[in-house]
Amino acid sequence: MKQAQPMAHSRTVQTRLVLPPDTNHLQTIFGGKVLAYIDEIGALAAMKHCNSVVVSASMDSVDFLSSSKAGEALELEAFVTSTGRTSMEVFVRVHSHNLLTGNKRLTTESFLTMVAVDSAGNPIEVPGVIPATEEEHRLYDTAPARKEHRRQRKNMK
């Protein structure tokens, strides 16, 4: 197995301005646009962790807790929380931030599974992950239950 990396090594942060073309008739961002941002930052965090190309394998359910309006900023944060032999679980948190008022609220949280692949698209081994903070330990310790839930969800098809 490759040398384990601290979770902080994969931490990736992005800020996106919500523009009018990104919004629906209520001037709130399209959910699909947020999902694309989540997939992108999840892939970036996973690539930082394993120094390889990755592909998306799954996205856990995404609940939109609040909306973001045109003119607000979306702040996305992602990091690898658990690894398998070739896969990585990535946690993504999205906040909506009104830059004029300073009001910031949680928009959504999600877990993605990314798989590292070689140039032929074959899965390759990834390094383990080492939690350091209280939040990282909590996410790391609860990862096996999420993995089992994904496995059960897959078997329902």
Disulfide bonds with the S-S distance in Angstrom:
none
